[in-house]
Amino acid sequence: MKGMDAEIYIAEALELLDELEAGLLELEERPEDRELVNGIFRALHTIKGSGKMFGFDEVAAFVHDIETTFDRVRGGKLAAGQELVSLTLASCDIIRRMVGGEAVETSQRDDFLARFRLIQDGRSGASAPPAETATGMANDPEVYRIRFQPGPELLDAGTDLDPVFRELKEMGECTVICHSEASDRAPLWDIVLTTARDERAIRDVFIFVEAESLLEITSLSTEMVGEPRETHRLLGEILVEKGDLTREHLAGFLARKPLFGELLVQEKMVPQSSVAAALAEQQHVRELPQAQSGKTGTGSVRVAAEKLDTLVDLVGELVIVQARLSRHSLITHDPAAVLIAEELERLTVELRDNTMSLRMVPIGTTLGKFRRLVRDLSKELGKEVELVMEGGETELDKTVIERLNDPLVHLLRNSLDHGIESPEERRARGKQALGTIRLAAAHLGANVVITVADDGGGLDARRIRDKAVANGLIDPDAEMSEEEILQLIFEPGFSTAAKVSDVSGRGVGMDVVRRGVESLRGVIEVTSEPGRRTTMVIRLPLTMAIIEGLLVEAGGEMYVIPEAAVVECFEQTREDIARSHGNDVINVRGHMRPYICLRKRFGIDGEIPPSRRVVLCEANGRMIGLAVDRVIGSHQTVIKPLGELSASVPCISGATILGDGTVALILDPGKLIMEGQP
């Protein structure tokens, strides 16, 4: 159990560290924002308190002085200067290592803590706090019922509970009722609190006593949704809900129509303190702003990633079984089986879509981490760089996001080192000293497009070509478009850096980017304007598990084309082929479009049918047709990975199992366009 608790703490601590870093980076830009300071303090307080509770004593001890520093900032006694932000960011790295079980030398920790104490004492360049600070509450007030009963161990140890009640009263309007008759050894408190702080902040107040105590926190504002204010939360209902009174006794007393609370006390059904607590709760709710009456509550459940992956795999197998049943029902012409198959297909589609939505997470969770990278690296390189992020709400499969981290890191490091010039160079070119890197994400059909653009010096196509020739990557007489030349930067070992640095110049990195993107069935495009900007565009599928595909057949072999790439289909007769005079092109409303014959591409023998289909596909901004014998129709495609031998075929991105048990290869139109006609 202890091991499980430790795992939970590690997961939550890492999340809190991410929030802490994001808050610190924002605080650097808005040092007067009190809500940011409060959020940072809460995160530190939780990491420290939970660490002590779960046996991470060294983490708790290290965080203590950092928390104390931000408590002084929160109290207006210290300013949140850049030195404090930088030191805290560096401390986050130390905490992350300690939480992960890595040993950190005591001397290193002591050095950090000594610097925090200097800042606390105002002896390390910390400026005086501003005369006026922004105050206010981020959320609308809510009413919370808190039932707290300390365990006997706390009382035996002589734990002072006054600081707990003082901190609660600082959070808002607070009424505390003690039920001293509840137990001789462990008194019970009912606390009603109206505050703009959330439940986690309230629970943090009890963080050092919760493990050995009874603690129940209930949001009463959430329970009020849709009910009239004047009839909601009657006294008797409150007492029944809390277990202080049975519903049978409530009904009996209501029939007698006296003053309800007084009667209960006279009859010794409940103590005076219970009635006082219920009346206090009723009063807090009654005084809550009317705007809160329509507020709704939300909840979430933490699920292990492995369980979610297993669920997706099972849904994929169900999709395959459903396809087998549908095929069987069509072959047997059994009306009952057809109805069952259609109903199962409907339910399977809904289950598939809902399951896939569980894997979709906002890409902003990944993009936000790069603010720290850009900040630290720009300072190391002596450059002034601003990171502008857009589309953080864009959702993408969690597996894709996890594997996208390394390619984006390499692209950003490359933009910082090679793209953005030094402030002096930028001024000499008539630019602002502050460079800009734009990191954006957006949906485009069934794909996600991620853009990394900088307003730096751009790419010199001539220099890239000369370097590629010198490295033997291309022939000196090769004819290449500018787009093809720019793609050479992704070749292994290619670099135009004049010298090797800690950041780049060894020719590794950009080839990692392309391999990483291609492993996600994506493509990367490069455009550049020398002296002004460079733009890298990554196009990725939304998910790696199940897609909608178009099932086609060529020479008896089955293939799947992702529907996201399909534009339209055309019929092509033998006469049409003859009129093309041996060129693999088709006339599409007056425009000649090239196509690839799948029979030729995969070496399938046999006679071409009298009439075949050309599926026009779009990828990488270009059109290409795929000539097939026939188009079978839409197909829910469960993507299965290929073995090592088949994985080397660049235009195949995976395989799927059809309803009859045969295997169909999944084509990659983007790769087919890039490799050209056979």
C-alpha positions in Angstrom: 0.0 0.0 0.0 2.9 2.3 0.9 4.4 1.7 -2.6 1.1 2.6 -4.2 0.9 5.8 -2.1 4.4 6.7 -3.2 3.5 6.2 -6.9 0.5 8.4 -6.5 2.6 11.1 -4.8 5.3 10.9 -7.5 2.7 11.3 -10.3 1.0 14.2 -8.5 4.3 15.9 -7.6 5.4 15.8 -11.2 2.1 17.4 -12.3 2.5 20.1 -9.7 6.1 20.8 -10.8 4.8 21.3 -14.4 2.2 23.7 -13.0 4.8 25.4 -10.8 7.2 26.0 -13.8 4.3 27.4 -15.9 3.3 29.7 -13.0 6.9 30.9 -12.5 7.4 31.7 -16.2 4.2 33.8 -16.1 5.3 35.4 -12.9 8.4 36.6 -14.6 6.3 38.5 -17.0 3.7 39.7 -14.4 5.5 39.9 -11.0 2.6 41.9 -9.5 0.0 39.1 -10.1 -1.0 37.9 -6.6 -3.0 35.0 -7.9 0.1 33.6 -9.6 2.0 33.9 -6.3 -0.8 32.2 -4.5 -0.8 29.3 -7.0 2.9 28.9 -6.7 2.7 28.9 -2.9 -0.1 26.3 -3.0 1.9 24.0 -5.3 5.0 24.2 -3.0 2.9 23.7 0.1 1.3 20.6 -1.4 4.6 19.1 -2.6 6.1 19.6 0.8 3.1 18.4 2.9 2.4 15.4 0.8 6.1 14.5 0.6 6.4 14.4 4.4 3.2 12.3 4.6 4.5 9.7 2.1 8.0 9.4 3.4 9.8 11.9 1.0 11.3 13.7 3.9 14.3 15.1 2.0 11.9 16.6 -0.6 9.8 18.2 2.1 12.9 19.6 3.9 14.2 21.1 0.6 10.9 22.7 -0.4 10.3 24.2 3.1 12.6 27.2 2.6 11.4 27.8 -0.9 7.8 27.8 0.4 8.8 30.2 3.2 10.3 32.6 0.6 7.1 32.7 -1.4 5.1 33.1 1.8 7.0 36.4 2.3 6.2 37.3 -1.3 2.5 36.4 -0.7 2.5 38.6 2.4 3.9 41.6 0.4 7.2 41.5 2.3 9.3 40.5 -0.7 9.1 41.1 -4.5 9.0 38.4 -7.1 12.1 39.4 -9.0 13.8 37.6 -11.8 16.5 36.3 -9.5 13.9 34.5 -7.4 12.1 33.1 -10.4 15.4 31.8 -11.9 16.5 30.2 -8.7 13.1 28.6 -8.2 13.1 27.2 -11.7 16.5 25.7 -11.1 15.2 24.3 -7.8 12.3 22.6 -9.7 14.9 20.6 -11.5 16.4 19.5 -8.2 13.0 18.6 -6.8 12.1 16.6 -10.0 15.3 14.6 -9.6 14.7 13.9 -5.9 11.0 12.9 -6.5 12.2 10.5 -9.3 14.6 8.8 -6.8 17.8 10.3 -8.1 20.4 11.1 -5.4 21.2 14.9 -5.1 24.3 15.9 -3.1 23.6 17.6 0.2 26.0 20.3 -0.7 24.1 21.2 -3.8 20.8 21.4 -1.9 22.4 23.4 0.8 23.8 25.9 -1.7 20.3 26.4 -3.2 18.7 26.9 0.2 21.4 29.4 1.3 20.6 31.5 -1.8 16.9 31.4 -0.9 17.7 32.6 2.6 19.7 35.5 1.2 16.8 36.5 -0.9 14.5 36.2 2.2 16.8 38.6 4.0 16.9 41.0 1.1 20.6 40.5 0.6 20.6 39.1 -2.9 19.4 41.8 -5.2 15.7 41.3 -4.4 14.0 44.6 -5.0 11.5 46.2 -2.6 7.9 45.1 -3.1 5.6 47.4 -5.2 3.5 49.9 -3.2 0.3 48.5 -4.6 -0.4 44.9 -5.5 -3.3 43.4 -7.4 -5.8 41.5 -5.2 -9.0 39.7 -5.9 -10.4 36.3 -6.2 -10.1 34.2 -9.4 -13.3 32.2 -8.8 -16.8 32.9 -7.5 -17.4 32.1 -3.8 -18.6 28.7 -2.9 -19.9 27.2 0.3 -18.1 24.2 1.7 -19.2 21.9 4.6 -16.1 20.5 6.4 -16.4 17.8 9.0 -13.2 17.3 10.9 -12.3 14.9 13.8 -8.7 14.5 14.8 -7.4 11.1 15.5 -6.4 10.1 19.1 -2.7 10.0 18.0 -2.8 13.7 17.2 -4.4 14.6 20.5 -1.9 12.4 22.5 1.0 14.1 20.7 -0.4 17.5 21.8 -0.8 18.8 18.2 -1.9 22.4 18.1 -5.0 22.7 15.9 -5.4 26.5 16.2 -3.3 27.3 13.1 -5.6 25.1 11.1 -8.7 27.1 12.1 -6.9 30.4 11.7 -5.9 29.6 8.1 -9.5 28.6 7.3 -10.8 31.9 8.6 -8.3 33.7 6.5 -9.8 32.0 3.4 -13.2 33.6 3.8 -16.3 33.7 6.0 -16.0 30.8 8.4 -18.2 29.4 11.1 -16.8 26.7 13.4 -19.0 24.6 15.7 -17.4 22.1 18.1 -19.4 19.0 19.1 -17.6 18.4 22.4 -20.1 15.7 23.4 -19.1 13.6 20.4 -16.2 11.9 22.2 -14.3 12.6 25.4 -11.0 12.0 23.5 -11.7 13.3 20.0 -14.0 16.2 19.6 -15.8 16.7 16.3 -15.9 20.0 14.4 -18.5 21.1 11.8 -17.1 24.0 9.8 -19.0 26.0 7.2 -16.7 28.0 4.9 -17.6 30.5 2.1 -14.6 31.1 0.0 -13.3 31.6 -3.6 -10.6 29.0 -3.1 -11.1 25.5 -4.4 -11.3 22.2 -2.5 -7.6 21.4 -3.0 -6.6 24.6 -1.3 -8.9 23.8 1.6 -7.5 20.3 1.9 -4.0 21.7 1.9 -4.8 23.4 5.2 -5.3 19.9 6.8 -2.4 18.4 4.9 -0.3 17.6 8.0 -3.2 16.2 10.1 -5.5 14.5 7.5 -3.8 11.1 7.5 -4.7 10.5 11.1 -8.1 12.2 11.1 -11.6 12.1 9.8 -11.9 14.8 7.1 -15.0 15.3 4.9 -15.2 18.3 2.5 -18.4 18.8 0.6 -19.2 21.7 -1.8 -22.7 22.8 -1.0 -22.8 25.2 -4.0 -22.6 22.3 -6.4 -25.6 20.6 -4.8 -27.8 23.7 -5.2 -28.0 23.4 -9.0 -31.5 23.8 -10.4 -33.2 24.1 -7.0 -35.0 27.2 -5.7 -32.9 29.1 -3.1 -35.7 29.6 -0.6 -36.6 25.9 -0.4 -33.2 24.3 -0.7 -31.2 22.9 2.2 -33.9 22.9 4.9 -32.6 22.3 8.4 -34.1 18.8 8.8 -32.8 17.7 5.4 -29.3 18.8 6.4 -29.4 16.9 9.7 -30.7 13.7 7.9 -28.1 14.0 5.2 -25.3 14.3 7.8 -26.6 11.3 9.8 -27.5 13.3 12.9 -31.2 12.5 12.6 -33.3 9.7 11.0 -35.9 10.4 8.4 -38.6 8.7 10.5 -37.9 11.0 13.4 -37.9 14.0 11.0 -41.4 13.1 9.7 -42.7 12.7 13.3 -41.4 16.1 14.4 -42.7 17.9 11.3 -46.2 16.8 12.1 -46.1 18.6 15.4 -45.2 22.0 13.8 -43.1 23.6 16.6 -39.8 25.5 16.2 -37.9 22.6 14.7 -34.5 23.2 16.1 -35.7 24.0 19.6 -37.9 20.9 19.6 -35.1 18.6 18.6 -32.9 19.9 21.4 -35.7 19.7 24.0 -36.4 16.1 23.0 -32.6 15.4 23.2 -32.7 14.0 19.6 -29.7 16.0 18.6 -27.3 18.3 20.7 -27.5 22.1 20.5 -24.2 22.1 18.6 -25.6 20.1 15.7 -28.5 22.4 15.3 -26.2 25.4 15.4 -24.0 23.8 12.7 -27.0 23.2 10.5 -28.3 26.7 11.0 -24.9 28.1 10.1 -24.7 26.0 6.9 -28.2 27.2 6.0 -27.2 30.8 6.5 -24.0 30.5 4.4 -26.0 29.0 1.5 -28.7 31.6 1.8 -26.1 34.4 1.6 -24.3 33.0 -1.4 -24.5 35.3 -4.5 -27.5 34.3 -6.6 -25.2 34.0 -9.7 -23.8 30.9 -8.2 -27.1 29.1 -8.3 -26.6 28.0 -11.8 -23.1 26.7 -11.4 -22.4 23.1 -12.3 -19.8 20.8 -11.0 -17.3 18.6 -12.9 -15.3 15.6 -11.9 -12.5 13.5 -13.2 -11.0 10.1 -12.5 -7.3 9.3 -12.8 -6.7 6.2 -15.0 -3.4 4.5 -15.6 -2.2 4.9 -19.2 -1.6 1.1 -19.5 -5.3 0.5 -18.7 -6.4 3.0 -21.3 -4.1 1.4 -23.9 -5.5 -2.0 -23.1 -9.0 -0.6 -23.6 -8.1 0.8 -27.0 -6.6 -2.6 -28.0 -9.8 -4.4 -26.9 -12.0 -2.0 -28.8 -9.8 -2.6 -31.9 -10.3 -6.3 -31.6 -14.0 -5.7 -31.2 -14.0 -3.7 -34.5 -12.4 -6.6 -36.2 -14.9 -9.1 -34.8 -17.8 -6.8 -35.8 -16.4 -6.7 -39.4 -16.3 -10.5 -39.5 -20.0 -10.7 -38.3 -21.1 -8.1 -40.9 -19.4 -10.1 -43.6 -20.9 -13.4 -42.4 -24.4 -11.9 -42.3 -24.1 -10.7 -45.9 -22.8 -14.1 -47.1 -25.5 -16.1 -45.3 -28.4 -13.7 -46.2 -29.8 -14.2 -42.8 -32.1 -11.2 -42.0 -31.8 -11.7 -38.2 -28.0 -11.8 -38.5 -28.0 -8.7 -40.6 -30.1 -6.8 -38.0 -27.7 -7.9 -35.2 -24.7 -7.0 -37.3 -26.1 -3.5 -38.0 -26.9 -2.9 -34.4 -23.4 -4.1 -33.3 -21.8 -1.9 -35.9 -23.6 1.2 -34.5 -22.6 0.4 -30.9 -19.1 -0.4 -32.0 -18.7 2.9 -33.8 -20.0 4.8 -30.7 -17.7 2.8 -28.4 -14.7 3.4 -30.7 -15.3 7.1 -30.9 -15.8 7.5 -27.1 -12.7 5.3 -26.4 -10.6 7.3 -28.8 -11.8 10.5 -27.3 -10.4 9.3 -23.9 -6.9 9.2 -25.5 -7.2 12.7 -26.9 -5.5 15.3 -24.7 -4.8 19.0 -25.4 -1.4 19.5 -27.0 -0.9 22.5 -24.8 0.3 20.2 -22.0 3.3 19.5 -24.2 3.8 22.9 -25.7 3.8 24.6 -22.3 6.9 22.7 -21.3 8.9 24.4 -24.1 8.7 27.8 -22.5 11.3 26.8 -20.0 13.5 25.4 -22.8 13.4 28.6 -24.8 13.9 30.8 -21.8 17.0 29.0 -20.5 18.6 28.3 -23.9 18.1 31.9 -25.1 19.9 33.2 -22.0 22.7 30.6 -22.6 23.1 31.8 -26.2 22.9 35.5 -25.3 19.9 36.0 -27.4 16.6 37.7 -26.8 13.8 35.4 -27.8 10.0 35.4 -27.2 8.0 32.1 -27.6 4.5 32.7 -28.9 2.2 29.6 -28.5 -1.1 29.2 -30.3 -3.7 26.4 -30.4 -2.9 24.8 -27.0 -6.5 23.5 -26.9 -5.9 21.4 -30.0 -6.4 17.7 -29.1 -4.2 14.9 -30.2 -3.7 11.2 -29.3 -1.7 11.0 -26.1 0.7 8.4 -27.7 1.4 10.9 -30.5 2.0 13.7 -28.1 4.4 11.6 -26.0 6.5 10.7 -29.1 6.4 14.2 -30.4 8.4 15.7 -27.6 11.9 14.9 -29.0 11.3 16.2 -32.5 9.9 19.5 -31.2 12.8 19.9 -28.8 15.3 19.5 -31.7 13.3 22.0 -33.9 13.2 24.6 -31.2 16.9 24.2 -30.4 17.7 24.5 -34.1 15.6 27.7 -34.4 17.3 29.2 -31.3 20.9 28.3 -32.4 20.8 28.6 -36.2 17.6 30.6 -36.9 17.4 33.6 -34.5 20.4 35.9 -34.8 22.1 37.8 -32.0 20.6 41.1 -30.9 23.5 42.9 -32.7 23.0 41.1 -36.0 19.2 41.7 -35.9 19.7 45.4 -35.3 22.2 45.5 -38.2 19.6 43.9 -40.4 16.9 46.4 -39.4 15.1 44.0 -37.1 14.0 44.3 -33.5 16.5 42.9 -31.1 13.8 40.5 -29.7 13.4 37.5 -31.9 10.2 35.5 -32.1 9.6 31.8 -32.3 6.0 30.8 -33.1 4.8 27.3 -32.0 1.2 26.6 -33.1 -1.1 23.7 -33.4 -4.4 23.4 -35.4 -6.7 20.7 -36.7 -6.9 20.3 -40.5 -9.4 17.6 -41.4 -8.3 14.3 -39.8 -4.8 15.7 -39.2 -3.1 18.0 -36.8 -0.7 20.6 -38.2 2.1 21.8 -35.9 4.1 24.8 -37.0 7.5 25.9 -35.7 8.4 29.3 -37.3 11.1 31.8 -36.4 11.8 35.3 -37.8 15.5 34.6 -38.0 18.1 34.5 -40.8 16.4 31.8 -42.8 17.9 28.9 -44.8 20.4 29.5 -47.7 19.4 26.9 -50.3 22.7 27.4 -52.3 24.8 26.9 -49.1 22.8 23.8 -48.3 23.3 22.3 -51.8 27.0 23.0 -51.7 27.3 21.3 -48.3 25.3 18.3 -49.5 27.6 18.0 -52.6 30.7 18.2 -50.4 29.3 15.5 -48.1 28.5 13.3 -51.1 24.8 13.3 -50.4 23.9 14.5 -53.9 25.5 14.5 -57.3 26.9 18.0 -58.3 24.8 17.9 -61.6 21.6 16.8 -59.9 18.5 19.0 -60.7 16.6 19.7 -57.6 13.8 22.1 -56.6 14.3 24.5 -53.7 11.9 22.4 -51.6 13.9 19.2 -52.3 17.1 21.1 -51.4 15.7 22.3 -48.1 14.7 18.7 -47.3 18.4 17.8 -47.3 18.8 19.3 -43.8 17.1 16.2 -42.5 19.8 13.8 -43.9 21.9 12.1 -41.2 25.1 13.9 -40.5 24.1 17.1 -42.3 24.9 20.4 -40.7 25.8 23.9 -41.9 27.0 25.1 -38.5 30.5 26.7 -38.7 31.4 25.3 -35.3 30.3 22.6 -32.9 28.6 24.0 -29.8 26.7 22.5 -26.8 23.5 23.1 -28.6 24.1 21.9 -32.2 26.5 21.5 -35.1 27.3 17.8 -35.0 24.8 16.9 -37.7 22.5 14.9 -35.4 19.1 16.2 -34.5 17.3 17.1 -37.7 17.4 13.5 -38.9 16.0 12.5 -35.6 13.2 14.9 -36.3 12.3 13.3 -39.6 12.5 9.8 -38.2 10.4 10.7 -35.3 7.7 12.4 -37.4 7.7 9.5 -40.0 7.3 7.0 -37.2 4.1 8.8 -36.3 2.9 8.4 -40.0 3.5 12.2 -40.4 5.4 14.4 -42.8 7.5 17.5 -42.3 7.7 20.4 -44.7 10.2 23.3 -44.8 9.8 26.8 -46.3 12.2 29.6 -45.8 12.8 33.2 -46.8 16.5 34.0 -46.5 17.2 36.8 -44.1 13.6 36.9 -42.8 12.1 33.6 -41.6 12.0 29.8 -41.6 8.9 27.7 -41.1 8.7 24.0 -40.3 5.3 22.3 -40.6 4.6 18.9 -39.2 1.4 17.1 -40.4 0.3 14.2 -38.2 -2.8 11.9 -38.0 -5.1 12.5 -35.0 -4.7 9.0 -33.7 -2.4 6.0 -34.1 -5.0 3.3 -33.3 -8.1 3.2 -35.5 -8.9 5.2 -38.6 -11.5 5.4 -41.3 -10.1 4.0 -44.5 -11.1 3.3 -48.1 -10.7 -0.4 -48.9 -9.5 -1.1 -52.5 -8.2 -4.1 -54.4 -5.5 -4.5 -57.0 -4.6 -7.8 -58.5 -6.4 -9.7 -55.8 -4.5 -7.9 -53.0 -6.3 -5.6 -50.6 -5.1 -2.2 -49.6 -6.5 0.6 -47.3 -6.1 4.3 -48.2 -6.8 6.7 -45.2 -10.0 8.5 -46.0 -8.5 11.7 -44.7 -6.3 11.7 -47.9 -9.0 10.7 -50.4 -10.4 13.5 -52.6 -12.5 11.7 -55.1 -12.6 8.6 -57.4 -12.7 8.3 -61.2 -13.3 5.5 -63.7 -10.5 4.8 -66.2 -11.1 2.5 -69.2 -8.5 0.9 -71.5 -9.3 3.6 -74.0 -8.4 6.3 -71.5 -5.1 4.5 -70.8 -4.3 4.3 -74.5 -5.0 8.0 -75.0 -2.3 8.8 -72.4 0.4 7.4 -74.8 2.2 5.5 -72.0 2.1 8.3 -69.5 0.6 7.6 -66.1 -1.7 10.6 -66.1 -5.5 11.1 -66.0 -7.6 14.0 -67.2 -9.5 15.5 -64.2 -11.8 18.2 -65.5 -9.2 19.6 -67.8 -6.2 19.1 -65.5 -3.7 16.3 -66.0 -3.0 14.5 -62.7 -0.3 11.9 -62.3 -1.2 8.5 -60.9 0.6 5.5 -59.6 -0.6 2.0 -60.7 -0.6 -0.2 -57.6 -0.1 -3.3 -59.8 3.1 -1.9 -61.1 4.3 -0.4 -57.8 4.0 -3.8 -56.0 4.9 -6.0 -59.0 1.6 -7.7 -59.3 1.2 -9.7 -62.5 -2.0 -10.1 -64.4 -4.2 -8.4 -67.0 -5.6 -4.9 -66.2 -9.4 -5.1 -66.0 -11.4 -3.4 -68.8 -12.4 -0.6 -66.4 -10.5 0.4 -63.2 -10.7 3.1 -60.7 -8.2 5.9 -59.9 -8.5 7.3 -56.4 -7.3 10.9 -56.3 -5.4 11.6 -53.0 -4.0 14.8 -51.5 -1.0 14.9 -49.3 1.7 17.4 -48.5 -0.2 19.9 -50.5 0.1 17.9 -53.7 -2.3 15.6 -55.7 -1.7 12.1 -56.9 -3.9 9.3 -58.1 -3.7 5.6 -57.1 -4.9 3.3 -59.9 -6.7 0.2 -58.4 -8.8 -2.6 -59.9 -11.9 -1.8 -57.8 -13.0 0.3 -54.8 -14.8 -1.8 -52.2 -15.9 0.9 -49.7 -15.3 2.5 -46.3 -13.7 0.4 -43.7 -13.0 0.9 -40.0 -9.3 0.2 -40.0 -7.5 -1.0 -36.9 -3.8 -0.2 -37.4 -1.5 -3.1 -36.7 2.3 -2.6 -36.7 4.4 -4.3 -39.4 7.2 -6.8 -38.8 10.8 -5.7 -39.3 10.9 -7.0 -42.9 7.8 -5.2 -44.1 8.5 -2.1 -42.0 11.3 -1.2 -44.5 8.7 -0.5 -47.3 8.4 3.3 -47.0 4.9 3.7 -48.6 3.3 1.2 -46.2 2.3 2.6 -42.8 0.8 -0.5 -41.3 -1.7 -3.3 -41.8 -5.2 -4.3 -40.8 -7.2 -7.5 -40.5 -10.3 -7.7 -42.6 -13.6 -9.4 -41.8 -12.6 -12.6 -43.7 -9.4 -12.9 -41.7 -7.1 -11.7 -44.5 -4.5 -8.9 -44.1 -4.7 -5.6 -46.0 -1.8 -3.2 -46.2 -2.4 0.5 -45.2 -0.9 2.8 -47.8 0.8 6.2 -47.1 -0.1 8.6 -49.9 2.4 11.1 -48.7 5.3 8.7 -49.0 4.0 7.5 -52.4 4.1 11.2 -53.6 7.6 11.7 -52.3 9.1 8.5 -53.8 7.5 9.4 -57.2 6.4 7.0 -60.0 8.2 3.7 -60.3 
